[in-house]
Every structure is written in structure tokens, then in C-alpha cells.
Amino acid sequence: MRKLFTIAALLCLGAVFAQETGTIAGKLLDKESNNQPLPFANVVVQGTSKGSSTDFDGLFEITDIPAGTYTIEFSFTGYQTVEIPNVVVEADKVAVVDATMGATAAALEEVVIKVITSREREEALLIEQKNAVEIKQAIGAQELARKGVSDAEAAVTKITGVTKQQGEKNVFVRGLGDRYNSTSLNGLPLPSDNPTYKNITLDLFSSDIIKTIGVSKVFGSRLYGDVAGANIDIESKEIVGKEEFKVSISTGINTETVGEDNFLVADGANGFGTGLDKDFPLTDLTQYNFENSLDPDAQSSQFNSSIAISGGKKFDIGENRLSVFLVGGFDNSYQFKDGFSKQINATGGFSRNLDVQQYEYNVSQKLMGNFKYSFGNGNYLALNTIYIHDNTQSVSDYFGQQDSVSDDAERPTFIRRQQTNNNNVFINQLLGYFNINDKLTLDFGGSYSNAQSDEPDRRQNTFLRIDGEFRTTTGSAGLNHRFFSQLDEDDIAGKAIITYDLNTSDSDDTQKINNIELGVNYRNTERQFDFIQYSTNFNSQILVDRNNIDALFNQQSIDDGTFSLVTDRGRADNPNALTPFFYSADRTIISPFGSTTLSLVDNLTVSLGLRLDNVEQTVDYDTELISSVSNPPSGPTGVIEENYILPSMSLKYNFSENSILRLAGSKTYTLPQFIEVAPFLYEDVNFSRFGNPLLQASDDYNIDLKYEWYPKSGEIIAITGFFKYIDFPINTIEVNSAGNDISFVNTPEATAFGAELEIRKDIFNNDIGEDANGNNKLTAGLNISYLNTNQTLEDVDTDELTVRYTNDEDELSGASDLLINADITYNINRPKYDLLSSLVFNYFSDRIFTIGVAGRENIVETGIPTLDFINKLKLGEHFGISLSAKNLLNPDFKLTQDTTAGETIDLTTYKKGVNISAGISYEF
């Protein structure tokens, strides 16, 4: 009906044209996106100055064309250019070109058209956002390139309300940190690569394997309920054209690092992040059988580099198609930080005042394969496999006052900590989508993922400078130790979703959404974490050369009784001394769910969902603190067994096609992470941390109201208001213990509300040249978030820990009142070259790093601005050049704390430096 109406309308329009001219018009649909309109394709009549572009609904119209036979050219950045010959235009008539386009050839009367859509484009993602019933945001590969984004972590911080806190591996969404968010790949959950975090580290996913990243800050029935901040879904890249092969190489420097002539690197691992044996090395505490030196290596050339190779091809198999896309890459980078670390004691003085020099080297390799078999009308089976290896090596030197070692100002402390974190992530997914019939579709998938995170041979040495010489410490064997840990996590997940279309065949508007959806999710996660620490026990203070530590720490010193090796289980004469500590965790979630989406009246669409999450989580442990598996147990097993009933609602009201109001509400929950439950003591120079087996889950209540206006293609103005109530939130807090250790506790309640503004606007978009074959375009984007959070600070009685809060209430840690992201991009497009220059700005205001306790005030991370300048030049069809400078303002990163006298003290400060890089690429 709609198609006939479109043709009839265009024919009527043709009747009023001048006698010697005609019109070409039509509608383009995307076959590979279930016949959705294909917007923003450029349509040019060759040999004339006539042209147009398809609109939001895929419609185009070119008028006042002199009668004759023409070739029409369809083009779109990121698409294959298509020429359609022999299109006949007659006077007073309309040549209607109404077609479905896709990866396979489609007949358009007597013309063959091949056009491939790409969800990587900003305009396509805006269309998807506009047409969706639920509230959603996404960033695609095109925007990642424009803003100089190198990985998924940097990408999501460009989205409204998302930021990253220094010292944390993952992001905060609307002030809610890692435990409140979830991460998935192609709609299936991902394991954690790090025992400290719930979610996989986002910077493992480099931009060359990302098609889009969606951030769902509103819960829907398809999502697992353990989310209050956002679900971050990474969609892996697929081949766009018929075939492609691309090689990219870049190199760069960090201004703080490149001039460091004595850059320290831990012994053992090589430049590829391999070579360290992760196995626990000792079978006898009287034998010093460590492979790696305690003396780090030094180098003087620190150049960052990156190599990426990607390629793919599509193979026609009868009327079906197999597409293959492969990616391989290598990245490395250096970072030097020169600053200090302080701690204020109860009287306002310093209990720690150390100068810090930190040398860090990161290297990663990645491999990805995407294999997709498309058949029938929109059906496909896809296999995705990804391997990521990420290795970070750091050497940190501390020198100065450390009261926990010596409170004698004449005997300052020297600490050297050498640490390697080695992560391997394997992800395997099978995805499928079937159109069973005109009404019924099946979306299904399964995944097996494995994450291995090892900390092999962490080395820490602590010495005192006495009368100008360095000597070992006594009284605490752990001050000189070597630590080994192994994490192995298996994650199995599956989904099956059936959708039934309620639209009738004689419906006046097939674009309306009326359906019922039923599905089920399954996820099982098993983690095994084993660790052991070999400590060095000195009976007296022994002279040591801090530049030749191996001269003292060796087999000879054990044999002559200078020191002995011990573990937290005991000495060499203890038969259990070499038995590793551990914690084991298992979590199973089975989730049936359903939803219905109904277009009640012309402008109103409502989606109602209900999900049941059956959760069973168990954490057993045998650590240096307590054990749940000893006989009798000295600590409780961490157990959560709950059935969560989770309703959700989304409402969409169209004032007009481009003016939309959305309302959403839901209930979710937050589970404590495995490591937050396991009482495993992790010791750092600046803190010690252990879990709380009596930690409880939180209930979360969420509501969002959003208005969107789409002035024209590629533009949006949107404002969102939101409110969250968290019952029994989980906090990271310094507890009342002998060492003022950090642990995890519940507090009674918390709220968060705020507003978000998003603007994306074309400042100008001018065609250049007689044939309009060039273009100058200036675009700008701005998003601003205001956030107000509050939590009641009160020691609850559900656990055995004691917390003495300084304040009765405060903001949530990690939550900034104000977030600003802004960018401006100038694009010069010519037939022989394409230049893109972007200036990207980010700012976050002050935010709490840790909540104040025991009369001490909050530790605050001060707000900072960052500014990046990105340039990309494409020469012809094959050659590309890139030049970028990131963190141009190079601000001081600071942690501060107020004293009891009201003075603000800088606890930590350092500069990250400006990262300058240049690269070339070639597309075959």
C-alpha cells in the first residue's frame, strides 16, 4: 500500500513539470537490514549538476532533468560506488526507481545495483536511535576514527554521562562504577580479565575490531538484570565491501617519557609480553629457585608503535553468501610518571610522604575472525572468534617517609615494586537469525569464553637508608616478597528469542512496531584464583646495594642464614607451607523473559517487559585471613540465592516524525563481585584490600525521561532527565582494622538524579565545483551531564566489619557533578583526496576518590580538561595518512584531601604527557 502510494504521489508530481523535463525518483531499501530504508545515499545524474540524497525513509527525488538517457551514480562514504546506466527520462513523466539493495545483486528493472549498508556510520546509528522504541545511544567506527579513538574504553567516554576515573580500569556511567555496569559482545556477556573487576577491561578492544558500541543506560527485558548504570555492548566488525585488505602502521611518542634516559623495565618478560613463567616456582623454601632478577633492565628509547592488518572477502555460494573478515594487530606504549604519594594521619600530619617514579610498558596482540553465512531472506549464521593478549610491565620506585616501615625521619624508606600483569582472553560465539515465516523470527546464540589473568613474580623490596647506606628491614617478612597469582575464568552463555509480528497484512502502516517477544538467557561463570607469596625474613638489618639487589637475595644468603623464605602458611618445616591459597567462585543465572511492543495510536508506542533472573552465586575460599573450607570453617561461604522479578517499561511518543518524547522505568539489582566477597588480602604500597563474605546484593530502581529532536539528517538535539534509587548500595571503604585496610560494605541507601544534553549539528555543508563533486563540511558535537548523588553513610549490622564514617551522608565515589564532551570536525572532500580534522575536548569536575572515615575527609580527584587534535588524510582510493596529538593541555592529575584544619593537601600528583603519533595506511 505504502509503495503504491509513493509511486502514485511521485507520478502526480511529475504532471506539473515543464514539457521538456522529467523526474527520477524512488525508494531504496536495505535487504540486509530486513528491508529497512537506506538513508543518506548520494544520488547524482552524471553529466549534469543534478543530484539528491535519500532521506530518513530512503526516498529520493531529482526534478527538472532534461529528457534523455542517463547514468545514475549512487555513492556513500564507506559504501561501494555504483553506476546505473540507461535510465530513461521522458518529458512530463517520472522514472520510478524503487528497489531493495543489499550485499547480493538485486534486479532494478534492467539494472543491477550493488550497495552495502554500514552501521558504522554516524547517520545510520542516529536513524537506528530515532526508530527504536527504547532509549539508546551508540558510537560507530566512523565516529571513532573522527575523534581519534583507539579502543572501546576511550569510545564510551565520548558518550553522554560516561567518564573514567584515574586508577580504575573501567568506566563510570552516571556516577556508577564497574560493579553497576555490564559488558557484552554481540549481545552475549563477556568474562572479566582481571580479578579486581566485574567487567572485562574495555581498552582490550581496539578500534579496528569494533563496528559499533551501544550504551544502554535504560534496562530492557533482553538484558541481564545485574545492571544499574549501563550495559555496554560491543558489536564486532564485519566486511563492508565485496573484498578488502588494509595495512596500517603508526608510531609516536609521549612527551613525559621519550626523554627518560634510564627507563626501567622489569626483568623476565620480553617486548611482546611473553617469556614469564606463570607457574609457582618453589618446591622447597630452602632453595632460592627464582628465574627473574630483582634488578630491572634499563633502556633509553621509548617509541610507541602500532601495526594492524585487516582483510576480508565475500564468496557467492549459489544464491547465498559467505563473508570472511580477519583482523590482526600489535600495539605497544610507554608511560613515565614522576610525582609523589602522601597520606594524612589523624592529627593532620603525614604518615606517608614519598617521591614516586613509575615506569610502565604495555603491549598487546589481537586476532579476530568473523565468518558469516547469509541465506534466504535475511537469515544468517555467524561465527565470531577473538583472541586478545595484553601485558603490562611496571617498575615503581618510592623514596621518603613511610611510617608503616619507619617513623624515624633520619631513616627514610626506599621501596621498589616490579609488577607484571598478563591477560589472555579467548572469546568464541555462534550467532544466528532466522525468518521462520513472514510473522515469526528466531534470534539465538551461544558463547564460550575463557579469561586467564596472571601476576607472575611480582617483586617488592623495602630498604631503609641509615647513615647514607641502604639496609634491609626487620620485623615484617612481607616487606620483601615475591608474589604469584593465577586466575582462570570460564564463561558459558546462551540466548534464544522468538519474536512474533502482530501487524496484519492489510495494515495501513507496516513501519509501526507491534510484536510479542519471548526468550530465555543462560549464563554460568566459574572462576578459580590461586596465589602464593614468598616473603623474606631477615633477623638483622643487612647492608644492600639497591642497584645490585641480586647480590644479597640469592641461595648463598639462605645457606649462611642471612635470611629465610616463608609463606603466609609458615616456614620450611611446615608441610603445608607451599600450598597455595585460593578462592573459587561459581555463578549461574537462568532468565526467562518476555515483552510486548504495541503502537497504540498513530504517535504512541509502548513496550512492556518482564524478566525473571534466577541467581545462584557461591564463593568459597582458603586465604591468609580466614577459610570457608577448613574444618571447622573460620569464615562463612559467600552465598546469594535469589529470584529477581524485573519489570521494565518504555514509552515513545512522536510529536512529529523528528520530534520524539521517551519515558522508561525499570527495576534491576547489583550483585557483589567475586573479589568483593572473597577475603583475599591484596597488598599494594599505598593500600591493602580484602573482601567481605557477608556482602549483600542491592536493589535498583530507575526512571528516565528523554526528548529528541532531529532537525535534519545527521543532526540531533536531545535532553534527558533521570533518577535512580539504590537500596543497600555497595561501597569501597577504609574499615576499622589494624592496618586501616580497604574492604567492601553495604550502606543503607543512595540516590542519583541529573540531566543530560546532547547536540550534534552541521554548521555548514557546502558542495564545491561545477559538478558538485567536492564538499566542505563543518560539524560540531556537544554533550553535557549534570549529576547529583547522595548516599546515607551508616555502619550496617549485616556484616562483621566496623566502619567509622566522617560524615552522615555524602556523594557517591567516582561521580562528577559536571561532565562535558565537545568536538568540532572540518571535512574537505575532493575527488582525489579527503581531509578530516577534529578537535575533541573533555572535562570532568571534582569527584570523590574514597569516602572519608575516622575523622578524615574525603580523598578527591580534582577535575581536569583534556584536548585532542586529530587529522586524517586520504589520498585517492588507497593511501591514508594520520597525525594526532592527544592530551594537549597536559594537566596535573591530582588527588587531594582536606585536613582537620581546613587546609587542602595534594596527596598525589603527576602529568601524563602529550601523546603525539603519526601513521600511514594502504588499502588494496
N, C-alpha and C positions, 0 to 999 in steps of 0.2 A: 504493500500500500504506500509506504513512505517513498520507495524508489519510484513508483509510478507518479506520485505527486511531484517529486523532484523533477522528473523529466518533463511533466506537463507544465510546471512553472517555468522551466527554462525555455520551452518551446514558445510559451506566451511572451516571454521577454524578447525572444528573437523576432517577433512580429513587428516590433516598433523600431527596429534598427533601420538605418538607411538602406536604400535599394542595392548598393554595391558592396555592402559589407555583411559579414555574418559573425557567428559566435562559436567558440569552442567552450564547452562546459561539461562538468561531470562530477563524479564522486569516486574517491579512492578508499578502498577498504584494505585492511591488513589481514591476510589469510592466516598468518602465523600467530596472531593475537585474537583468534576466534572472531574474525571479521569485524574488529573494531575499526573506527575511522583512522586513516593515516594522515595526521595533520602536518602542516608546515613544509610540505614538499614544494620546491620551487618549480614552476611550470613556465617555460619560455617557448615562444614561437620563433624558431630560428629564421634569420633573415629579416626580422622586424624588430621593433623596440617593444613589442607586446609581450606581456608576461603577467603572472599572478602567483599566488601560492595557495595551497589548500588550507582551509580554516579548521576550527576545532572539530567540525563534523566531517572533515575530509572532502568538503565541497570546494570546487574552484570554478571560476568563470572568467573568460577572456573575451572582451567585446570589441566591436569596431575593427574586425580583421577583414581586409580586402579579400574578395572571393579568390580562391586559388587552392593549390595543393601544398601542404606544409609538412615540415618535420617538427614534432614537438619534443622538447628536451625536459626530462624530469631530473632534478638534482637535489641533493640534500647532503649537508656536511655529515660524513660518516656513512653515507649511502653510496651505492653504485650508480653512477650517472647512466641514464637510459635515454636513447633516442628513438622516437616513434615516427617512422616515415609514412607518407601517403595518407595524411589526414586531410580530407577534402572539406573545404569551407565554401558554401554556396550563399549567394545573396539572399537576404531575408530569412535565412534558416540557421538552426543551431545544430552543430555537430556534437552529439552527446557521446562522451567517453566515460562510461560508467563501469568500473572494473574492480575486481579483487586482486590485490597484489601480494606477493609473498616470495619465499625463497625459491619456490618452484615456478616454472613458467606458466603463465596464465594467458588464455586467448582473449584479446580485446578486439572483437570483430575480426579483422585480418591482421592484427598487430600483436606481437609478442612483447610483453613487458616483464622485466625483472627488477624488482625493487625490494630491498630488505630493510625492515624496520629495526630500530635500535633503541632499547630502553636506557641506553647510556646517556642520551641527550637530555639536557635540562628541560626543553619544551615538552618532550614526551612524558617526563616524570611529573611535570605540572599538570598535564592532561589527566594522568592517572590519579593524581591527588584530587583534582577537580571532580572527576566522575565517581570517586569512591564514596561510599556511604559513611564509613568510619573516618576519624581524624588520622591523618598520616602525613609523614614527611620523608623525603628520600633525597639522596645526593648521588649523582651518576658519574661515570668515568669522564664525561666531558667537563663537568664542573670540577672534578678532582684535578684534572690537567690544568684548567684555567687558574685555579688557586694554588697550584704548585704543591698539592697534597701528595705525600709519598706513601701513606699507609692508612688503614682503617681508623686508627685512633685519632690521627690528625683530621681525618674526614669528618667524623661525627662532631668534633668540637666546632665545626663551621655551622652546625645546625642550632636553631634557637633553643636556648636553655640548657645547652650541654657544655661542660667545661672539664678540665683536667687539673688535679691538684699535684703539686710537686711532691715527689716521694711516693706517690701512688701509681700503680701500673695501669689502672683503668679509669674510666671517666665517671663524672658526677652528672646526673640528669635531674634538673630542678632541685639541686641540693642533696640528692640521694645518691650514695656511693655504690660501690661494687656489689654489696650484698643485696641491694634493692633492684638490681638490673639483671637482665638475662641476655645471652648471646646465642645466635643460631646461624647456620649456613644453609641457604636454600630452604629455609623453613624447618630445618631439623636441628636440635640442640647440639652444642659443642661442649667438649670436656674442658676442664681447666688444665693449663700447662704449668701452674705454679701452686704449691701447697698453701700459699698465703691468700689466694684469691678464689672466689667462686667462679669467675668467668675467665675465659681464655684471654690472653694478652692481645689486645686489638692491633698493636703495631707489628705483630707477626704477619698480618695480611697486607702485603704491599699492593700498591695501586694497580700494578699490571695484572693482578688476578681478580680484580674487583670490577663487576659490571655495574652494580648499584649497591647502596647501603640504605636500608629503610630503618627509620627510628619510629617505633610505635609507642608513643607516650600515653596511649589510651588502651586499656585491656579489652580484648575480644575473646570470644569462646575458643578460637583456634590456638590461643597462646597458653602455655603452661602458667598456672596461677601464681608461681613464685616470682612475682614482679610487681613493684610499686613505682619504680622510676620509668623504665622503658625497656622494651625488647629491641635489641639491635640485630637486624638480620642482614647478613652479607650475601649477596647474590653473585655467584662466581661467573666469570667472563666466558662468553661463547664467541665463536667465529661470527663475524658480521657479513663479510662479502663471500663470494664464491670460494676464494682462496686468498691466503695472505701469509707473509713471512716478514718479520721485523726484528732488527737487531738494534739495541740501544746501549750506549756506553756513556758514563759520566764520571767526572772526578771533581773533587772540591776540597776546601779547607775550612777549618774552624779557627777564627782569629785568636782565640784564647789558647789554642792547642798547637797550632802549626809551628810556633817559635819555641816550644819547650824542648830544649836540647837533651834533657835527661828524662824522657818519658818512660815510666816504669811499667813493665808487663810481667805478670805472674809467670813463673816457670811451669812448664808442663804442656799446656795447650799450644797449638800452632796457630798460624794466621787464619786457618779455616775453622777454628774452634773444635778441632778434634785432637786426639793424642792423649787425653787424660783417661786413666783407668778409673771407672766408677766403682769398682769392687772394693769392699772393705779390706785393707791391705794386711792387717796383722793377725797372726795366729798364736803369737806369744808376746806378752808385754815386756819380756826381757830382750827382745830383738827389735832394733830400730830399722824396720824394713819399709821405709817410705821412699817412693821413687823420685819425688819432686823436691827441688831445692827450696829452702826458706829465703834465699837471696834472689830477688826479682831480676829479670833482664832489663836492659835499658836500650832505648833507640832514640833517634833524633828526627826522623821523617814521618810525619803523620798526615797522610793524604787519604781522604775519604774516596771511595770508589763504588761504582755500581755497574753491573752488566745484566742485561735482560734479553732473552731470546724468546720470541713467541711466533707461532705459526699454526695454520690450520687449513683444512680443505673440506669441501663438501662433495660427496660421492652420490650420484644418482643410482639407485637400485630399483629398476623398473620405474614405477610411479612414486616410489618412496625415496627418502634421502637419509644418508648417514653423514653427520658432521663431526669432525675431529678438530679439537683445539688443544694445543700443548704450550705450556709456559715453563721456562726455567730461568732462574735468576740468582745472582750473588750480590750481596751488599756488605760493606764494612764501613765503620766510622770510629773516630777517636774523639774523646772528650776529656779536657783537663779542667778541674775546678780548684781554685785557690781561695780559701776563705777561713772561717772559724766556726767553732761549735761551743756554745755556752749553756750552762744550766744554772738557774737561780735557786738558792736554797730557801728555807722557811724564813730566814731573817733578812732576806733581800740581797745577800752576798752571793758569790759564785761557788758552786760545788764542782763545776766543770768550766774550764776556760782553755780550750785547745785550738791551736792553729791547725788547719786541715789542708792537705794537698791530696787530691784524688785523681787517679789516672784510670780511665775506663776505655776499653776496646770492645766493640760489639761487631759480630759478624753473623751473617745468616745466609742460608741457601734455601731455595724453594723449588718445588716441582709440582705442576698441576696438569692433569689431563681431564678433558671434558669430551665425552662421547655421547652423541645424541642421535637417536634413530626416530625420524618423523615419518608417520604413515597415516593414510586415511585423512579425515577432516579434522586436523588439529591434534591428532593423537601423537604421543611420543613416549619413548623410554630413554632415560639418560643415566649415564654412569659418571660420577664425579669422584676423582681421587686427588688428594693433596698431601704432600709431604713438606713439612717445614722444620728446618733445623735452625735454632737460634742459640747463640753462645755469647755470654757477656763475661769479660775478664776485668777485674778491677784490683787496683792496689791503692790503699789509703794509708797515709802517714798522719798521725796525730802527735802533737807535742805541746805540753804545757801542764796546766793544773787539772788533775783528776782525783778528787778526794776519795773515791772508792778504792784507789790504789795507794795514794799517799796524800796526806793533808799537810805535808811539810813543804812550804813554798821554796825551800832551798833544794828540794829533791823533785824536780819536775818529771813528768811521765812521758815516755815515748811509746806509742802503740803503732804497730804495722799490721794491717789486716789485708790479706790476699784472698780473693774470693772468685770462684768461677761458678756460674750458673749455666747449666747446659740443658736445653729443652729440645725434645723431639716430639712432633705431633703428626700423627697419621690419621687422615680422615677419608672414609670411603662411604659413598652414598649411591643408592639406586632410587631414582625418581621416575614416576610415571603419571601420565594424564590420558584418560580415555573418554571420548564421547561415546557413551553406550548407545544412546539414541538422541533424537532431537531435544529430549527433555532432561535426560539423565547423564551426569558426568561423574567420573571417579578420579580423585586426586590421591595418590598414595606414594609412600616412600619408606625407606628404611636406611639405617646407617650403623656402621661400626667404626668407632674412633678410639684411638689409643694415644695417651699422652704420657711421656716419660720426662720427668724433671729431676735432674741430679745436681747435687752440690758436692762435687768430688774434691776433697782435700782443701777445705777452707783452712787457711793458716793464720793464726793470730799470735803475735808476740808482744809482750809488755815488759818494758825495762824502765828503771829509774836512773836518772843522771845524778850521780853522787860525786862531788868534788871533781867535776869535769869528766868523769868516766861513766859509762853505762854498765849497769849491773842488773841481774835478773831479780825478780820479785819472789817473795816467800809468803806463805800463808794461804794462798789460793792457787791450786794447780791449774784451774781453768783459765788463768790469765795468759798462759802459753799453751795453746791447744791446736789440734788438727781435727776437723770435723768432716764427716762423710754422711751424706743422706741420699736416698733413692726413693723416688715417687713413681708409681705405676698406676695409671687410672684407665680403666676400660669403660666405655660408654656405648650402650646399645639403645637405639631409639627407633620408633616406627610410628607411622600415621596412616590413616585411611579415612577419606572424607567423600561422602556421596552428596551431590547437590542436585536437587530437582527443580526445574524451571516451572513456575506457576503461571507464566504468561500463556494465554490461549492463542491459537493460530490466527484468529481474527482480531487480535489486539490492535488497537489504533497506534500504539507506540511500543515497538519491540525493544526500544532502548531502555524502558523502565525496568527496574530490578524487582522481581517478585520471585522468591525462591525459598526452599527449605533445605537446610544443611544438617546432616548427621555425621558424626565422626568419632574416632577414638584415637588417643595417643598412648604410647607406652614408652617408658624410659627406665633403664636400670644403669646405675653408676656404681662401680666398685673401685675403691682406692686402697692401695697398700703403701704405707710410708714407713721406711726403716731408716734408723740413724744411729750413729755411734760417735762419741767424742773421745779422742785420746788426749789426755791432759798431761802436763809435765810438772812433776813435783820436785822443787828444789828445797834442800834443807838449809841452804845459806845463800847469800847474795853473791853470785858469781860474776866476775868481770866478763863482758861480752862486747865484741865489735859489731855494732849494728849494721855495718856494711859487709860483714862476713859471719852471719849468724850460724851457718853450717859448721863453722869451726868448733862451736860448742855443742850444738844439737846433733849428736851422732852416736854411733854404737860405743865408741870409746868412753863417752861420758856416762853411759849406762853401766858399762863394765867396771869403771872405777868409782861408782857410787855418787857421781856428781848430781844426777837426777834419776828419777824413776818414772816410768809411764803408768798412768792409772786411767780407768774409765769411771763413769758415774756408778757402775756396779761394784767397783772395788779394785784391788791391786792384783798383781800377777798370781798370787796364791789363791785367789778366789776363782773357783771353777766356772762361775758364770760371768766373769769379768768381761769377756769378749762377746757375750750375747747381745745383739743389737736391741735397742728399744724400738717401739713401733706404735703406730695406731692403724686400725683397719676400719674402713667405713663402707657402708652399703646403703643405697637409697633406691627405692622402687616407687614409681608414680604411674598409676593406671588411671586414665582420664576419658570417660565417655562425655560427649558434649553435643549440643545441638543449637541451632539458631534459625530464625526466620527473618527474611527481609521483605518488606511489603511497601509498595508505592500506594499509599492510602488514597491520596488525591493527587491532582496534577503536579503539585510542587512539594509534596511531603513524602519522605521515605523514612521508615523506621526499621531498625534492626534490633531484635531481642535475642539474647543468647543466655545459655545456662551450661555450666561446666561443673563436673564433679571430679575433684582430684583426690584419689585415694593415695595417701603418702605413708610410707614406712621407711624410717631412717634410723640406722643403728651405728654407733661409733664405739668401738672397743679399743683399749689402749693399755700399753705397759710402758710407762715413761719414767724419767728420773724423778718425777714428783709423786705420782700415785699410779695405781693399776686397777683396772676393772676385771682382769683375768687372773689375778693372783688368788691364792686360797689361804685365808678368805680375802675377798677383794678389798682394797683400800680406797676405792673410789667407785662411783656409780657409772653404769653404762649410759651413754648418751642415747636416749630413745625418744623418737617422735612418731606417734601413730595417730593420724588424723584423717577424717573425711571432710574436705572443704567444699562447700556448696557455693559456687561463684556465679552470681548473675551479672550480666552486662547489658548495656543499652546504648544504642547510637541513633540519633535523630538528625536528619538532614532536611532543611527547608530551603528551597530555591526561590528567592525573591524574583530572580530572573535567571537566565542561563549562566550569567557570570557573577551573580551576587548570591552568596550561599551562607546560611547560618547552620552551625552544627552544635549538638549537645550530646555529651557522653557521660555515663556513670557506670561504676563497677565496684566490685569487692575483690580484693586479692589477699595474698599472705606473703610473709617473708620467713624463710627457713634460715636457721643459723648455719653457717658454713661448717664443713668438716673440721677445719683447723680451729674454728672458734669454739668448738666443743671439746676437742682433744687437749688434755692438759700437758702438752709438749712444750718445754721451755726452750725458746729460741733466743739466743744471746747475741746482741749487737754491741758495738762500742757505746752507743748512746741510749740503749734501752734493752730490756728483756721482756719477752711476751709469752703468755701461756693461755690455753683455752679453759672454758668453763663448761663442764659436762651437764650442768643443770640449766643451761641457757634455754630459753623458751622461744617459740615462734611468735611472730607478730601478725596482727590482722590489719589490713589496709583498706581504706575507703577513699574512692577517687571520683572527682567530678570535673569536667572540662566544658567550656563554652567558647566557641570559636566562630568568628565571622571572616569570610574570604571574599575578596573582590578581584576578578581577573579583568583588568582594563582592556588588554589585548593579548595576542599570543606571546608567550614567554614572560608575561608580567603578572605580579600578584601583590596585593596588599592584604595582610591578614593580621588580626588581633585575637589573642586567646587569653581567657581568664581561667584559672584552675584552683582547686582546693583539694588538699589531702589530709586525712586524719589517720594517724598510725597508733594503734593500741598495742602497748608493750614493745616499743621500738628497741633495737639492739644498738649499743654504743661501744666504742673502743675507749677505755678509760684507764687511768692510772689508779690502781687499787691500793688499799692499805696493807702493805706487806713489808718484809724486812728490807727489800731492795727497791721499793716503790715500783713494782713491775706493772706492765700493761696487760690487761685482760679484757674480757667482753662481758657486758652486763645488760640486763633489761632496765629501762626506765618506764615510768607509768604511761606516759602518752606524749605525742608530738603532733604538731600541725604544720602545714606548709601551704601558703597561698601566694599567688602572684599573677603577673600579666606578661605576655609576650607579644612583640610587634615584629612583623616580617614584611619587608618591602623589596621587591625586585622590579626594576624599571629600566626601560630603554630610554636613555637621554636623547640620542638621535640614532637614526638608521638610514643612511643615505646611499642610494645607488650611484655609481660612478661610471662614466663612459657612455658613448652613443648607444651601445647595445646593452647597457645596464649590466655589463659583465664584471663589474667591480663593486665593492661595498665598503663603506666606512661605518663602524658601529661602536657606540659608547654605551655601556650598560653599567648599572650600579646596583648593589645589594646592601641591605641593612637589616640586621635583626637585633633586637634589644629585649632583655629579660629583666624584670624586676621580681625579686623573691623575698618573702617574709616568712621566716621559720621560727618556731618556738617549741621547746620541749620542757616538760617538768622534770627536774633533777631531784630524784629521791631514791635512797637506797632501798631496793625491794627485798622482800623476805623469801623469794623463791630459790635463792642460791645461798652458798656459804661464804661469799665474798663480802668484804666491807669496803664501801666507797664513801669518802667524806667530801662531798661537793662544796665548792666555794660559794656558788650561787644556787638559789632555789629554782631558777629557770634560766634558759639560755637558748641561743640559736643552735641549729644542727651543725655539726662539724662538716666542713667542706662546702658549705652553702654561702655563695656570694650574694649580696643584695642586688648587685648590678652586673650584668654581662652584656658586652657589646661585640658584635661581629659586623664588619663592614668591608666591602670590596668595590673596586671600580676597575672596569676592564675596557680597553680600547682594542678593537679588532680591525685590521686593514686586510681586506680580501681582494686579491687580484688573480687573474688567470694563471700567472706564473709564480706567485708567492702568496703566503698568508702569514701575517704577523699578529701576534696576540701578546698584549702587555697587561699585567694585572698588579694592582696594589691592594694588599689584603691586611686588614687591621683587626686586632683582637684586644679586648680589655676585660679584666675581672676585678671587682672591688675586694677589699679585705675580707677574709673568711677565717673561721676558727680551724686551726690545725688539730689541737687537742683541747678537751674541756678542762677547765681549771678545777683542781682538787686541793684539799688540805690547806686551805687559805691562800693558795697560789692562784693567780689569774690565768685566763685562757692563753694558750700559745696561738698566735695569729700569723697567718700567711698574708703578707701585705700585697695589695693589688698592684698589678703591673700591666703596661701596654706592650704589645708586640706588633711589629710591622714587617711584612714580607713583600718583596718585589720580584715578580715572575715574568719571564719573557720566553716566548716560543716562536720560532720562525720556521715555516715550512717552505722549501724551495722545490717547485714542481710537484710531481706526484710521489717522489721517493725520499728526498733528503730533508732532514729536520735538524735544527739547532736549538738548544735551550740554554738559558742563563738565568740564574736565580740568586738572590741574596735574602736570607731569612734571619729574623730577629735583628733587624737593622738598628733598632733603638738600644739594644743590648742593656736592658735594665738590670739592677741588682735584684736577685731573688733573695727575699728575707723572711725569716721567722722572728717575731718579736713577742715580748711578754712584759706586762706592767708589773712593777714591784709594789709592795705594800705601801711605799711612799708615793706612789703615783707616777714614778719615772718609767718611761718606755725603754726597754733594753733590747738591742739586736742580739738574738741568740745564734742565728746562722745567717751568713750572707755569702754570696758568690755570684759571679757572672757566667752565663752560658756561652757567650761569644756569638759572633755573627758567622753563619754558615753560608759560604759562597761556593757555588757549583756551576759547572758548565758541562754540557753533554751534546752528543750527536746521535742521530738515529737514521736508519735506512730501511725503507720498506720496499721489498722486492715485488 
